[in-house]
Amino acid sequence: MSVPRIIALPPAKELIVRLKLLHGPLMFHQSGGCCDGSQPMCFQEGEFRVGASDVCLGVVEGCKFYMAADQYEYWKHTQLILNVTPGRGSSFSLEIPLGVRFFIESKLFTDEELAVLDPLIDIPG
């Protein structure tokens, strides 16, 4: 059995379903940026350009979840847990007009989990 690098808690799953109904296919990106720090941002699929400086950690609720490669170096020993909280972030993420925002919790992988992690997903191009 493999261990995913990114998972979503029920409130995040419910919000993703709602956002898909409003916007169609989605994607996530988490940078180490300045505005909302490392808040995950949700976009319509393809609306955020990813490339060589990004890694795809996996798929959460049918949505690819990308992270800046330098940020990944800090987080690679942890499982990211996507959650939702009330409040308005200052990003362009699709959930912001709904009065909520995604955020990340994390837990360190055990040695056993590190041995069976899902591989990173290759980004074409």
Summary of the structure (lengths in Angstrom):
residues: 125
radius of gyration: 13.9
end to end distance: 29.8
largest distance: 40.6
contacts: 356
relative contact order: 0.27
helix: 22%
strand: 38%
